Every structure is written in C-alpha cells, then in structure tokens.
C-alpha cells in the first residue's frame, strides 16, 4: 500500500511515570520552558500517569534533546502522519485489488 511511503510529519511521544514521580515529572518539563511544556498533555488526573506530546517537523533526535535526560530515556516515539479523504479512499481501493 502506498500509505507506507507517507512522509513522517512528526512524533507522538509517550513518557510514563509513577504517581509518586508525577510532580517531579511536571517540574522537569516546566524547567524546559513554555515552548516545550505547551506540547504536552497529561493523563495523571484520570490515573494514567503518562505524559503525551506531539511534535511536528522535528526529528526524534531533536525531540530527545529537548526532553529532560531522565525522561528522554523512558520516552517512546511513534512517527505520525495525517491523511486526506482522497488518500484514505485510495488506500481502500488499493486494499481491494
């Protein structure tokens, strides 16, 4: 399928932490500045102690360098892309061939 050739537009970054380490995690991200903090959402209030962030137009290496050291080593990086309606319809046509 052509979709495998889709250009990576960024990364979804997930960084798990413990309930006990929650405030420390927030403080470490805060120290990186508002420009980094603004990329993050947190599942903590629902019991999911994970930090989620989306970074566009950056490499994995660039993002790792933006994160606090302890967080960078625990982070998982998922390449993400967006699709137009036309691209989705094309993927369905290719799959049915």
Legacy VTK file of the C-alpha trace (Angstrom):
# vtk DataFile Version 3.0
C-alpha trace
ASCII
DATASET POLYDATA
POINTS 97 float
0.000 0.000 0.000
1.229 3.494 -0.780
0.454 4.636 2.767
3.719 3.056 3.924
5.525 5.713 1.887
3.718 8.545 3.659
6.101 11.217 4.890
6.511 11.344 8.659
5.045 14.649 9.833
6.148 14.397 13.430
6.082 12.189 16.505
3.709 11.230 19.255
5.839 10.974 22.376
4.684 8.998 25.418
6.560 9.169 28.697
5.266 7.049 31.568
5.926 7.997 35.165
4.713 6.866 38.561
2.105 8.531 40.727
4.885 9.311 43.200
7.026 10.861 40.458
4.221 12.920 38.958
5.151 16.351 40.342
8.841 15.756 39.631
7.959 14.994 36.001
5.850 18.147 35.725
8.626 20.234 37.265
11.256 18.800 34.887
9.130 19.629 31.845
8.334 23.074 33.260
12.067 23.822 33.511
12.402 23.246 29.757
10.169 26.249 29.163
6.697 27.053 27.928
7.548 26.145 24.323
8.226 22.519 25.367
5.516 22.372 28.038
2.855 23.519 25.563
3.357 20.320 23.540
2.399 18.092 26.482
-0.874 16.728 27.793
-1.062 14.605 30.927
-3.264 11.648 31.860
-2.472 11.971 35.561
-5.851 13.285 36.711
-7.506 10.131 35.358
-4.933 7.804 36.954
-2.887 7.346 33.745
0.494 8.691 34.815
1.755 9.272 31.308
2.903 12.458 29.599
1.809 12.708 25.962
3.241 15.158 23.458
3.024 15.816 19.759
5.937 17.398 17.986
5.713 18.359 14.328
8.549 18.903 11.870
11.235 17.690 14.280
13.396 14.581 14.221
13.399 12.057 17.034
16.906 13.184 17.935
15.842 16.850 18.137
12.938 15.937 20.401
15.114 13.769 22.661
17.472 16.719 23.096
14.528 18.902 24.181
13.442 16.486 26.930
14.913 16.249 30.412
17.543 13.469 30.434
15.644 11.072 32.691
12.538 11.444 30.544
14.305 11.045 27.221
15.476 7.542 28.081
11.940 6.416 29.079
10.148 8.022 26.149
8.577 6.103 23.293
8.386 7.779 19.886
5.712 6.958 17.306
6.025 8.548 13.862
2.722 10.183 12.865
1.157 11.353 9.613
-2.132 12.829 8.535
-4.271 11.681 5.618
-6.694 13.462 3.331
-10.082 11.987 2.444
-8.719 11.225 -1.021
-5.705 9.341 0.387
-7.951 7.211 2.612
-10.224 6.357 -0.320
-7.145 5.437 -2.388
-5.895 3.121 0.381
-9.267 1.329 0.354
-9.100 0.923 -3.443
-5.543 -0.472 -3.236
-6.533 -2.896 -0.483
-9.413 -4.295 -2.530
-7.171 -5.013 -5.541
LINES 1 98
97 0 1 2 3 4 5 6 7 8 9 10 11 12 13 14 15 16 17 18 19 20 21 22 23 24 25 26 27 28 29 30 31 32 33 34 35 36 37 38 39 40 41 42 43 44 45 46 47 48 49 50 51 52 53 54 55 56 57 58 59 60 61 62 63 64 65 66 67 68 69 70 71 72 73 74 75 76 77 78 79 80 81 82 83 84 85 86 87 88 89 90 91 92 93 94 95 96
